[in-house]
């Protein structure tokens, strides 16, 4: 079995990701939300596991993402659901910030 190596994909610049909010980006047809805490960026699925709301339209406080539809919450570092009505986790993706540019690991998408 061969593993195909995929180069990291540049998706945004650091200054485009607001503190306390999300930025929606697409890699292929996959919607991903970028979240920023200081100079650290996290990437999660942009769709809530509870009712398919767009998470990047919600807000973030510390490491907690709050869904705009029903208030379910997720940990942006792990994807774990931490407040009902959300109960299923969301996917998280490896992020690299280099020279003010944000890259996602292509092989993980």
Sine and cosine of phi, psi and omega as CSV:
sin_phi,cos_phi,sin_psi,cos_psi,sin_omega,cos_omega
0.00,0.00,0.78,-0.62,-0.01,-1.00
-0.97,-0.24,0.68,-0.74,0.07,-1.00
-0.99,-0.15,0.81,-0.59,0.02,-1.00
-1.00,0.07,0.81,-0.58,0.02,-1.00
-1.00,0.07,0.76,-0.66,0.00,-1.00
-0.88,-0.48,0.78,-0.62,-0.01,-1.00
-0.91,0.42,0.50,-0.86,0.08,-1.00
-0.84,0.55,0.56,-0.83,-0.05,-1.00
-0.97,-0.26,0.83,-0.55,0.07,-1.00
-0.97,0.26,0.79,-0.62,-0.08,-1.00
-0.86,-0.51,-0.34,0.94,-0.03,-1.00
-0.15,-0.99,0.10,-1.00,0.14,-0.99
-0.97,-0.26,0.50,-0.87,-0.07,-1.00
-0.81,0.59,-0.68,0.74,-0.06,-1.00
-0.94,0.35,-0.21,0.98,0.04,-1.00
-0.98,0.19,-0.30,0.95,-0.05,-1.00
-1.00,-0.09,0.91,-0.40,-0.06,-1.00
-0.97,0.24,0.56,-0.83,0.18,-0.98
-0.93,0.37,0.72,-0.69,0.05,-1.00
0.99,0.14,0.09,1.00,0.02,-1.00
-0.54,-0.84,0.13,-0.99,-0.02,-1.00
-0.93,-0.37,0.33,-0.94,0.10,-1.00
-0.83,-0.56,0.82,-0.57,0.03,-1.00
-0.99,0.11,0.74,-0.67,0.12,-0.99
-0.72,-0.70,0.31,-0.95,0.04,-1.00
-0.82,-0.57,0.71,-0.71,0.16,-0.99
-0.87,-0.49,0.95,-0.32,-0.18,-0.98
0.90,0.43,-0.81,-0.59,0.03,-1.00
-0.97,-0.23,0.20,0.98,-0.02,-1.00
-1.00,-0.05,0.83,-0.56,0.04,-1.00
-0.99,0.10,0.81,-0.59,-0.03,-1.00
-0.79,-0.62,0.63,-0.77,0.07,-1.00
-0.96,-0.27,0.73,-0.68,0.10,-0.99
-0.98,-0.20,0.67,-0.74,-0.03,-1.00
-0.78,-0.62,0.62,-0.79,-0.07,-1.00
-0.83,-0.56,0.73,-0.69,0.14,-0.99
-0.78,-0.63,0.98,-0.21,-0.10,-0.99
0.92,0.40,-0.81,-0.59,0.04,-1.00
-0.99,-0.15,0.14,0.99,0.01,-1.00
-0.99,-0.15,0.71,-0.70,-0.02,-1.00
-0.87,-0.49,0.67,-0.74,0.06,-1.00
-0.88,-0.47,0.49,-0.87,0.02,-1.00
-0.79,-0.61,0.76,-0.65,0.02,-1.00
-0.73,-0.68,0.21,-0.98,0.23,-0.97
-0.83,0.55,0.52,-0.85,-0.01,-1.00
-0.99,-0.11,0.11,0.99,-0.03,-1.00
-0.89,-0.46,0.80,-0.60,0.02,-1.00
-0.90,0.44,0.67,-0.75,0.00,-1.00
-0.96,0.27,-0.18,0.98,-0.03,-1.00
-1.00,0.08,-0.87,0.50,-0.09,-1.00
-0.69,-0.72,0.47,0.88,0.13,-0.99
0.90,0.44,0.40,0.92,0.07,-1.00
-0.96,0.29,0.34,-0.94,0.01,-1.00
-1.00,0.05,0.94,-0.34,-0.10,-1.00
-0.90,0.43,-0.58,0.82,-0.03,-1.00
-0.91,0.42,-0.21,0.98,0.10,-1.00
-1.00,0.09,-0.10,1.00,0.05,-1.00
-1.00,0.02,-0.46,-0.89,0.02,-1.00
-0.66,-0.75,0.20,-0.98,0.01,-1.00
-0.79,-0.62,0.57,-0.82,0.05,-1.00
-0.68,-0.73,0.92,-0.39,-0.12,-0.99
0.91,0.42,-0.85,-0.53,0.02,-1.00
-0.97,-0.23,0.19,0.98,-0.08,-1.00
-0.97,-0.22,0.82,-0.58,0.09,-1.00
-0.99,-0.13,0.74,-0.67,0.08,-1.00
-0.92,-0.39,0.82,-0.57,0.00,-1.00
-0.93,0.37,0.68,-0.73,-0.03,-1.00
-0.95,0.30,-0.32,0.95,-0.10,-1.00
-0.99,0.11,-0.84,0.54,-0.09,-1.00
-0.84,-0.55,0.07,1.00,0.08,-1.00
0.99,0.13,0.16,0.99,0.10,-1.00
-0.87,0.49,0.47,-0.88,-0.06,-1.00
-0.79,-0.62,0.50,-0.86,-0.01,-1.00
-0.71,-0.70,0.47,-0.88,0.13,-0.99
-1.00,0.03,0.88,-0.47,-0.07,-1.00
-0.92,0.39,-0.34,0.94,-0.01,-1.00
-0.98,0.19,-0.55,0.84,-0.12,-0.99
-0.87,-0.49,-0.33,0.94,-0.09,-1.00
0.99,0.10,-0.05,1.00,-0.04,-1.00
-0.89,0.45,0.66,-0.75,0.13,-0.99
-0.97,0.24,0.80,-0.61,-0.08,-1.00
-0.86,-0.51,-0.10,1.00,0.06,-1.00
-0.51,-0.86,0.74,-0.67,0.04,-1.00
-0.90,0.43,0.45,-0.89,0.22,0.97
-0.99,0.13,-0.04,1.00,0.06,-1.00
-0.94,0.35,0.70,-0.71,0.03,-1.00
-0.72,-0.69,-0.45,0.89,0.02,-1.00
-1.00,-0.04,0.61,-0.79,0.01,-1.00
-0.94,0.34,0.26,-0.96,0.14,-0.99
-0.93,-0.37,0.37,-0.93,-0.01,-1.00
-0.96,0.28,0.55,-0.84,0.13,-0.99
-0.86,-0.51,0.41,-0.91,-0.08,-1.00
-0.74,-0.67,0.58,-0.81,0.04,-1.00
-0.91,0.41,0.67,-0.74,-0.04,-1.00
-0.82,-0.57,0.60,-0.80,0.13,-0.99
-0.77,-0.64,0.74,-0.68,0.08,-1.00
-0.94,-0.35,0.86,-0.51,-0.04,-1.00
-0.70,-0.71,0.83,-0.55,0.04,-1.00
0.79,0.61,0.64,0.77,0.04,-1.00
0.97,0.23,0.11,0.99,0.01,-1.00
-0.93,-0.38,0.59,-0.81,-0.05,-1.00
-0.96,-0.26,0.78,-0.62,0.00,-1.00
-0.86,-0.52,0.62,-0.78,0.15,-0.99
-0.95,-0.31,0.58,-0.81,0.04,-1.00
-0.94,0.34,0.92,-0.40,-0.08,-1.00
-0.86,0.50,-0.58,0.82,-0.06,-1.00
-0.93,0.36,-0.33,0.94,-0.07,-1.00
-1.00,0.00,-0.09,1.00,-0.08,-1.00
-1.00,0.00,0.00,0.00,0.00,0.00
